[in-house]
Amino acid sequence: MLMRIDLRSNHLFGSIPTKLANAPLLEVLDIRNNTLSGNVPPALKRLNDGFLYQNNLGLCGIGFSSLKACNASDHLNPSRSEPYGPGATNLPTREKPETANVQLHCNHTRCSNPSKSQRSSVAVGVLIVVTIALLAIGILIFIHYRRQKQKLGTTYDTSANRLSTEQVKGVYRRNGSPLISLEYSNGWDPLANGRHFGGLVQEVFQSFRFNLEEVESATQYFSEGNLLHKSNFSATYKGVLRDGSVVAIKSISKTSCKSEEAEFLKGLNILTSLRHDNLVRLRGFCCSRGRGECFLVYDFVPNGSLLHYIDAKDDSHVLEWSTRVSIMKGIAKGIAYLHSYKVNKPALVHQNISAEHVLIDQRFNPLLSDSGLHNLLTNDVVFSALKTSAAMGYLAPEYTSTGKFTEKSDVYAFGVLVFQVLSGKRKVTSSIRLGAESCRLQDFIDPNLHGRFFEYEATKLARIALLCMLESPIERPSMEAVVQELGNCSSCL
């Protein structure tokens, strides 16, 4: 699809080919700063501002601003359809078309203007060769840009001086590559037409859909400087939207997503249905078949994950007792919400509860991340993500025999989280559990608290953690019951 041709400043001469003007998908033709002449094909009027012809003094035509009207001499050779480059005079000549009624003033040996005769014999292939060469150069420039995209992120600051989307697009369009224009004009959203999915798609798209242009601009074209986290199947970038709001954009490879679009769309619909104070809010999504990626746009959570506050190396990351209790209560509320059935929201199992997936906002409220994400991913990707959970002790023991997740699997992982927050340690050892069973506070309470905690609350929280981690899933409490128990802690009020 030839949508943009940039031939400016190429020392071209001759007239503009009529066939070029009739290209059905052509939107931009830039021939500025050449020495072209003759009548401009009227069909180019449809390009409006997309036809750029300044600094070609020999051009004429009707209906084009700044162009002179054509006279008889401008129509000497109406069949001549190609612009020529500076080396065209060395090419072989061809016979003059019979339709060209030209009266040249010649003597007995040669015509008075041999150079013009030679120029008129150049084939249309010159233009084709030039166009193909420019396309090849454009593609090479685009590949180079993709490999060096992190440089763009460091060139333009992500603060108030940050480039707008239109300015960023302009940087790349100035290289004259038709491929760049094609990217932005072609859309790239495989679900944009909502085919076969009816009202469900339309409802989701209306309030949650982003386009690729917004996502690329927000992340400064996925600059390495904006990269927050990278895993085997995704990468998360910090971004700034046009309204100034800060977001986290998770990029997921298409090969990691469900192959059936109906199932994938169903998973997206589930994600958009989740709304709770203790879940990271999904702002929207963008699917790019051209890039082979899906992008999930979340609110940015500034204080990182709970993992940063466990095994803290300095006092700035040591959480006060009341903050720890509040965090545990918030996590429990978020999980209980996922397990509950609401209007337009099914009951869900998180499947990957961990300190890494609990984010802390500016008020130190906990927010569960990646809630419902497994509904978008292939089974292989979901399974591979469990290896980390198993290594950290979050995986419930019954999974090894059943291979299934239930609400009680999340309850078990929550019990592990409680012990991590109480002890300030990532690894929940047998000595920590034994200390909790024996009520030996010194064995499971973080020494960085220096005794600044309530013993009654610590004992109660340890008992809740032990109940959540019982080997039999039937004996574990529901998250709703856990929330009620935590509500009785004075620090949570």
C-alpha positions as CSV (number, residue, x, y, z in Angstrom):
1,M,0.0,0.0,0.0
2,L,1.7,3.2,-1.2
3,M,0.4,5.9,1.0
4,R,3.3,8.4,1.2
5,I,5.9,9.3,-1.4
6,D,8.7,11.8,-0.4
7,L,10.8,12.9,-3.4
8,R,11.7,16.4,-2.1
9,S,15.2,17.8,-2.8
10,N,16.2,15.1,-5.3
11,H,17.1,17.3,-8.3
12,L,14.3,15.8,-10.3
13,F,13.0,17.5,-13.6
14,G,10.3,16.7,-16.1
15,S,6.6,16.4,-15.4
16,I,4.5,14.6,-12.8
17,P,3.2,11.1,-14.0
18,T,-0.6,10.9,-14.3
19,K,-0.5,7.3,-13.1
20,L,1.1,8.4,-9.9
21,A,-1.7,10.9,-9.3
22,N,-4.3,8.0,-9.7
23,A,-2.7,5.8,-7.0
24,P,-5.8,4.9,-5.0
25,L,-4.2,4.9,-1.5
26,L,-1.9,7.8,-1.9
27,E,-2.3,10.4,0.8
28,V,0.9,12.4,0.8
29,L,3.1,13.4,-2.2
30,D,6.1,15.6,-1.4
31,I,8.0,16.9,-4.5
32,R,9.3,20.2,-3.0
33,N,12.6,21.7,-4.0
34,N,13.0,20.1,-7.4
35,T,12.9,21.5,-11.0
36,L,9.8,19.8,-12.2
37,S,7.7,21.4,-14.9
38,G,4.5,21.0,-16.9
39,N,0.9,20.6,-16.1
40,V,0.0,19.2,-12.6
41,P,-2.4,16.3,-13.0
42,P,-5.9,17.5,-11.7
43,A,-6.3,14.2,-9.8
44,L,-3.8,15.5,-7.2
45,K,-6.4,18.0,-6.0
46,R,-7.9,15.2,-3.8
47,L,-4.7,15.1,-1.7
48,N,-5.4,18.7,-0.5
49,D,-2.6,19.6,2.0
50,G,-1.0,16.2,1.3
51,F,0.3,17.5,-2.1
52,L,3.5,19.5,-1.4
53,Y,4.9,21.1,-4.5
54,Q,6.6,24.4,-3.5
55,N,9.9,25.5,-5.2
56,N,9.2,23.9,-8.6
57,L,9.0,27.0,-10.8
58,G,8.1,25.2,-14.0
59,L,4.9,23.6,-12.6
60,C,1.5,25.0,-13.7
61,G,-2.1,24.0,-13.1
62,I,-5.6,25.1,-12.2
63,G,-7.0,24.8,-8.7
64,F,-3.6,24.7,-7.0
65,S,-2.7,27.7,-4.9
66,S,0.5,29.5,-5.8
67,L,0.7,27.7,-9.2
68,K,0.5,29.7,-12.5
69,A,-2.1,28.9,-15.2
70,C,-0.7,26.7,-18.0
71,N,-0.1,28.1,-21.5
72,A,0.5,26.4,-24.8
73,S,4.2,25.7,-24.2
74,D,3.4,23.8,-21.0
75,H,1.4,21.3,-23.1
76,L,4.0,20.5,-25.7
77,N,4.3,16.8,-24.5
78,P,1.3,15.7,-22.6
79,S,2.3,12.1,-22.7
80,R,5.5,12.7,-20.9
81,S,4.9,11.2,-17.5
82,E,8.1,10.8,-15.6
83,P,10.3,13.1,-13.5
84,Y,14.0,12.6,-14.2
85,G,17.1,12.6,-12.0
86,P,20.4,14.3,-12.7
87,G,21.8,11.3,-14.5
88,A,19.0,10.8,-16.9
89,T,20.8,12.3,-19.9
90,N,23.1,9.3,-20.1
91,L,20.1,6.9,-20.7
92,P,19.2,5.6,-24.2
93,T,16.6,7.5,-26.1
94,R,13.3,6.2,-27.4
95,E,11.0,7.2,-30.2
96,K,8.7,10.1,-29.8
97,P,5.1,9.0,-29.2
98,E,2.9,9.6,-32.2
99,T,0.3,11.4,-30.1
100,A,2.8,14.2,-29.3
101,N,2.3,16.8,-32.0
102,V,5.6,18.6,-31.4
103,Q,7.0,21.2,-33.8
104,L,10.7,21.7,-33.0
105,H,13.0,24.2,-34.8
106,C,15.7,22.1,-36.3
107,N,18.4,22.7,-39.0
108,H,19.8,20.0,-41.4
109,T,22.1,18.3,-38.9
110,R,20.6,18.6,-35.4
111,C,17.8,20.0,-33.4
112,S,18.3,23.2,-31.5
113,N,17.5,21.6,-28.1
114,P,19.0,18.1,-28.0
115,S,19.0,17.9,-24.2
116,K,15.2,18.3,-24.0
117,S,14.8,15.5,-26.6
118,Q,16.9,13.2,-24.6
119,R,15.1,14.0,-21.4
120,S,11.7,13.1,-22.9
121,S,12.9,9.5,-23.6
122,V,13.4,8.3,-20.0
123,A,11.1,5.5,-19.0
124,V,8.6,5.4,-16.2
125,G,10.9,2.9,-14.5
126,V,13.0,5.7,-13.2
127,L,10.2,6.8,-10.8
128,I,9.6,3.2,-9.8
129,V,13.3,2.6,-9.0
130,V,13.4,5.8,-7.0
131,T,10.3,4.9,-5.1
132,I,11.5,1.4,-4.3
133,A,14.8,2.8,-3.1
134,L,13.1,5.2,-0.8
135,L,10.9,2.5,0.6
136,A,13.9,0.3,1.3
137,I,15.7,3.2,3.0
138,G,12.6,4.0,5.0
139,I,12.4,0.4,6.2
140,L,16.0,0.4,7.2
141,I,15.5,3.6,9.1
142,F,12.5,2.1,10.9
143,I,14.4,-1.0,11.9
144,H,17.2,1.1,13.2
145,Y,14.8,3.3,15.2
146,R,13.2,0.2,16.8
147,R,16.6,-1.1,17.9
148,Q,17.6,2.3,19.3
149,K,14.2,3.3,20.7
150,Q,15.6,3.7,24.2
151,K,17.6,6.7,23.0
152,L,14.4,8.5,22.3
153,G,13.3,8.1,25.9
154,T,16.5,9.7,27.1
155,T,16.4,12.5,24.6
156,Y,13.1,13.8,25.7
157,D,12.3,14.3,29.3
158,T,9.2,12.7,30.7
159,S,8.3,15.8,32.7
160,A,6.5,19.0,31.6
161,N,9.0,19.4,28.7
162,R,7.9,16.0,27.3
163,L,6.9,15.9,23.6
164,S,3.3,15.6,22.6
165,T,2.2,12.6,20.6
166,E,2.0,14.7,17.4
167,Q,5.5,16.1,18.0
168,V,6.9,12.6,18.5
169,K,5.2,11.3,15.4
170,G,6.7,14.3,13.5
171,V,10.2,13.3,14.5
172,Y,9.8,10.0,12.7
173,R,7.7,11.2,9.8
174,R,10.5,13.7,8.8
175,N,12.7,10.8,7.7
176,G,10.4,10.4,4.7
177,S,9.6,6.7,5.4
178,P,6.2,5.6,4.0
179,L,6.2,2.8,6.6
180,I,6.1,5.3,9.5
181,S,2.9,6.9,8.0
182,L,1.4,3.5,7.4
183,E,1.8,2.5,11.0
184,Y,-0.1,5.5,12.3
185,S,-2.8,5.5,9.6
186,N,-3.5,1.8,9.7
187,G,-4.8,1.4,13.3
188,W,-3.2,-2.0,14.3
189,D,-6.0,-3.0,16.7
190,P,-7.2,-6.5,15.7
191,L,-10.3,-6.2,17.9
192,A,-11.2,-2.7,16.6
193,N,-14.1,-3.9,14.5
194,G,-15.5,-6.0,17.3
195,R,-16.4,-8.8,14.9
196,H,-18.6,-11.6,16.1
197,F,-18.7,-10.4,19.7
198,G,-21.6,-7.9,19.6
199,G,-22.5,-5.7,22.5
200,L,-19.9,-7.2,24.9
201,V,-17.0,-5.9,22.8
202,Q,-18.7,-2.5,22.3
203,E,-19.2,-2.0,26.0
204,V,-15.6,-2.9,26.8
205,F,-14.1,-0.8,24.0
206,Q,-16.1,2.4,24.7
207,S,-14.6,2.9,28.2
208,F,-11.3,1.0,28.2
209,R,-9.8,1.1,24.7
210,F,-6.4,2.9,24.1
211,N,-4.7,3.1,20.7
212,L,-1.1,2.2,20.0
213,E,-0.2,5.8,19.4
214,E,-1.2,6.7,23.0
215,V,0.7,3.8,24.5
216,E,3.9,4.5,22.5
217,S,3.8,8.2,23.3
218,A,3.2,7.6,27.0
219,T,6.2,5.3,27.3
220,Q,8.5,7.4,25.0
221,Y,8.4,4.4,22.6
222,F,9.1,1.9,25.3
223,S,12.3,3.5,26.4
224,E,14.6,1.4,28.5
225,G,14.6,4.3,31.0
226,N,10.9,3.7,31.5
227,L,11.2,0.0,32.1
228,L,10.0,-0.9,35.6
229,H,10.0,-4.7,35.5
230,K,10.6,-7.6,33.1
231,S,9.6,-11.2,33.3
232,N,9.6,-14.2,30.9
233,F,6.3,-13.2,29.3
234,S,5.8,-9.5,30.0
235,A,7.5,-6.1,30.5
236,T,6.1,-3.2,32.5
237,Y,6.9,0.4,31.6
238,K,6.2,3.7,33.4
239,G,4.3,6.1,31.3
240,V,2.6,9.6,31.3
241,L,-0.7,10.0,29.5
242,R,-1.7,13.2,27.6
243,D,-3.7,14.4,30.7
244,G,-0.5,14.1,32.8
245,S,-1.6,11.1,34.8
246,V,1.1,8.5,35.5
247,V,0.5,4.9,34.5
248,A,2.1,1.5,34.4
249,I,1.8,-0.2,31.0
250,K,2.3,-4.0,31.0
251,S,3.3,-5.4,27.6
252,I,2.4,-9.0,27.0
253,S,3.6,-11.0,23.9
254,K,0.8,-12.3,21.7
255,T,2.4,-15.7,21.9
256,S,1.8,-15.7,25.7
257,C,-1.9,-14.9,25.3
258,K,-4.8,-17.2,24.6
259,S,-5.0,-17.9,20.9
260,E,-8.8,-17.9,20.6
261,E,-9.9,-14.3,20.3
262,A,-13.3,-15.1,22.0
263,E,-11.5,-16.5,25.1
264,F,-9.0,-13.6,25.1
265,L,-11.8,-11.1,24.9
266,K,-13.7,-12.8,27.7
267,G,-10.6,-12.5,29.8
268,L,-10.3,-8.8,29.0
269,N,-14.0,-8.3,30.0
270,I,-13.3,-9.9,33.4
271,L,-10.3,-7.6,34.0
272,T,-12.5,-4.5,33.2
273,S,-15.1,-5.7,35.7
274,L,-12.7,-5.5,38.7
275,R,-13.2,-2.4,40.9
276,H,-12.0,-2.3,44.5
277,D,-9.9,0.0,46.7
278,N,-7.3,-2.8,47.2
279,L,-6.8,-3.7,43.6
280,V,-4.6,-1.9,41.1
281,R,-7.1,-0.1,38.8
282,L,-7.0,-1.0,35.1
283,R,-7.3,2.1,33.0
284,G,-7.6,0.4,29.6
285,F,-5.9,-1.8,27.1
286,C,-4.6,-1.9,23.5
287,C,-4.0,-4.9,21.3
288,S,-1.6,-4.6,18.4
289,R,-1.5,-7.4,15.9
290,G,1.2,-5.5,14.0
291,R,3.5,-5.5,17.0
292,G,2.3,-8.9,18.3
293,E,1.6,-7.5,21.8
294,C,-1.2,-6.7,24.1
295,F,-0.8,-3.7,26.4
296,L,-2.6,-3.3,29.8
297,V,-2.7,0.3,31.2
298,Y,-2.9,0.4,35.0
299,D,-2.6,3.2,37.5
300,F,1.0,3.7,38.6
301,V,1.6,2.8,42.2
302,P,4.5,4.8,43.5
303,N,5.9,2.9,46.5
304,G,6.8,-0.3,44.8
305,S,5.9,-3.8,46.0
306,L,5.6,-5.1,49.5
307,L,8.7,-7.2,48.8
308,H,10.8,-4.1,49.2
309,Y,9.7,-3.8,52.8
310,I,10.5,-7.4,53.7
311,D,14.1,-8.1,54.7
312,A,14.5,-4.3,54.8
313,K,18.2,-3.3,54.8
314,D,17.7,0.2,56.2
315,D,15.3,1.9,58.6
316,S,13.5,3.9,55.8
317,H,11.9,0.6,54.6
318,V,10.9,-0.7,58.1
319,L,7.2,-0.6,58.4
320,E,5.5,0.5,61.7
321,W,3.3,-2.0,63.4
322,S,0.1,-0.2,62.7
323,T,1.0,0.0,59.0
324,R,1.7,-3.7,58.8
325,V,-1.7,-4.5,60.3
326,S,-3.4,-2.2,58.0
327,I,-1.6,-3.7,55.0
328,M,-2.6,-7.2,56.0
329,K,-6.2,-6.1,56.4
330,G,-6.2,-4.4,53.0
331,I,-4.8,-7.5,51.3
332,A,-7.5,-9.7,52.9
333,K,-10.2,-7.3,51.6
334,G,-8.8,-7.4,48.1
335,I,-8.7,-11.2,48.0
336,A,-12.2,-11.5,49.6
337,Y,-13.5,-9.2,46.8
338,L,-12.0,-11.4,44.1
339,H,-13.6,-14.5,45.7
340,S,-17.0,-12.9,45.9
341,Y,-19.6,-12.9,43.2
342,K,-20.9,-9.4,42.2
343,V,-23.2,-8.1,39.4
344,N,-21.2,-8.2,36.2
345,K,-18.2,-9.8,38.0
346,P,-17.6,-13.5,38.4
347,A,-16.0,-15.1,41.5
348,L,-12.2,-15.2,40.8
349,V,-9.1,-16.9,42.2
350,H,-6.0,-14.8,42.0
351,Q,-3.7,-17.8,41.7
352,N,-0.5,-15.8,42.3
353,I,-0.7,-14.1,45.7
354,S,2.8,-13.0,46.7
355,A,4.6,-10.0,48.2
356,E,5.7,-9.1,44.7
357,H,2.1,-8.7,43.6
358,V,1.1,-6.5,46.5
359,L,1.9,-2.8,45.6
360,I,2.0,0.0,48.1
361,D,0.5,3.4,47.2
362,Q,1.5,6.8,48.6
363,R,-0.7,6.3,51.7
364,F,0.8,2.8,52.2
365,N,-2.5,1.1,51.2
366,P,-1.9,-2.3,49.7
367,L,-3.1,-3.0,46.1
368,L,-3.2,-6.4,44.6
369,S,-1.7,-6.5,41.1
370,D,-2.2,-8.9,38.2
371,S,-5.7,-9.8,39.4
372,G,-7.5,-11.9,36.8
373,L,-4.4,-11.8,34.5
374,H,-4.3,-15.6,34.1
375,N,-7.6,-15.3,32.1
376,L,-5.6,-13.8,29.3
377,L,-2.6,-16.1,29.3
378,T,-1.9,-19.6,27.9
379,N,-1.7,-22.5,30.3
380,D,2.0,-22.9,29.8
381,V,2.7,-19.3,30.8
382,V,0.5,-19.6,33.9
383,F,2.3,-22.8,34.9
384,S,5.7,-21.3,34.4
385,A,4.8,-18.3,36.7
386,L,4.0,-20.8,39.5
387,K,7.7,-21.8,39.8
388,T,8.5,-18.6,41.7
389,S,5.4,-19.0,43.9
390,A,6.4,-22.5,44.8
391,A,10.0,-21.5,45.6
392,M,8.8,-18.8,48.0
393,G,6.4,-21.2,49.7
394,Y,3.1,-19.5,48.4
395,L,1.9,-22.6,46.6
396,A,-0.7,-24.6,48.6
397,P,0.3,-28.3,49.1
398,E,-2.8,-29.7,47.5
399,Y,-1.8,-28.2,44.1
400,T,0.8,-30.9,43.6
401,S,-1.8,-33.6,43.7
402,T,-4.8,-31.9,42.1
403,G,-3.2,-29.4,39.8
404,K,-6.1,-27.0,40.4
405,F,-6.5,-23.6,42.1
406,T,-9.3,-22.8,44.5
407,E,-10.2,-19.9,46.8
408,K,-8.4,-21.9,49.5
409,S,-5.2,-21.8,47.5
410,D,-5.3,-18.0,47.8
411,V,-6.1,-18.3,51.5
412,Y,-2.9,-20.4,52.0
413,A,-0.8,-17.8,50.2
414,F,-2.3,-15.1,52.4
415,G,-1.2,-17.0,55.5
416,V,2.4,-17.0,54.1
417,L,2.1,-13.2,53.5
418,V,1.0,-12.6,57.1
419,F,4.1,-14.4,58.4
420,Q,6.3,-12.5,56.0
421,V,4.9,-9.1,57.2
422,L,5.1,-10.2,60.9
423,S,8.6,-11.5,60.7
424,G,10.0,-9.1,58.1
425,K,11.5,-12.1,56.3
426,R,10.9,-13.4,52.8
427,K,11.4,-17.1,53.8
428,V,8.8,-18.5,56.2
429,T,10.9,-21.1,58.0
430,S,9.7,-23.9,60.2
431,S,11.1,-22.0,63.3
432,I,8.8,-19.1,62.5
433,R,5.7,-21.4,62.4
434,L,6.8,-23.2,65.5
435,G,7.3,-19.9,67.3
436,A,3.8,-18.8,66.3
437,E,2.3,-22.1,67.5
438,S,4.1,-21.8,70.9
439,C,3.4,-18.0,71.1
440,R,7.1,-17.2,71.4
441,L,6.9,-13.7,69.9
442,Q,10.7,-13.3,69.6
443,D,10.7,-16.2,67.1
444,F,8.3,-14.6,64.6
445,I,8.2,-10.8,65.2
446,D,10.5,-8.6,63.2
447,P,13.3,-7.4,65.6
448,N,13.4,-4.1,63.6
449,L,10.2,-3.2,65.4
450,H,12.3,-3.0,68.7
451,G,9.3,-4.2,70.7
452,R,6.9,-1.5,69.4
453,F,3.9,-3.7,68.7
454,F,0.8,-5.0,70.5
455,E,1.3,-8.6,71.8
456,Y,-2.4,-9.4,71.7
457,E,-2.6,-8.4,68.0
458,A,0.6,-10.2,67.1
459,T,-0.7,-13.4,68.7
460,K,-4.0,-13.1,67.0
461,L,-2.4,-12.4,63.6
462,A,-0.1,-15.4,64.0
463,R,-3.1,-17.6,64.8
464,I,-4.9,-16.4,61.7
465,A,-1.8,-17.2,59.6
466,L,-1.6,-20.7,61.0
467,L,-5.3,-21.4,60.2
468,C,-4.8,-20.1,56.7
469,M,-1.8,-22.5,56.2
470,L,-3.5,-25.7,57.4
471,E,-2.6,-28.6,55.2
472,S,-6.3,-29.5,54.6
473,P,-8.0,-26.8,52.4
474,I,-11.3,-27.6,53.9
475,E,-10.1,-26.6,57.4
476,R,-8.8,-23.2,56.2
477,P,-11.1,-20.2,56.8
478,S,-12.7,-18.3,53.9
479,M,-11.3,-14.8,53.2
480,E,-14.5,-13.3,54.3
481,A,-14.1,-14.8,57.7
482,V,-10.5,-13.6,57.8
483,V,-11.6,-10.1,57.0
484,Q,-14.0,-10.2,59.9
485,E,-11.3,-11.4,62.3
486,L,-8.9,-8.7,61.2
487,G,-11.6,-6.1,61.7
488,N,-11.4,-6.8,65.4
489,C,-7.7,-5.6,65.6
490,S,-7.5,-2.2,67.2
491,S,-4.8,-1.0,64.8
492,C,-7.1,-1.7,61.8
493,L,-9.9,0.6,63.0
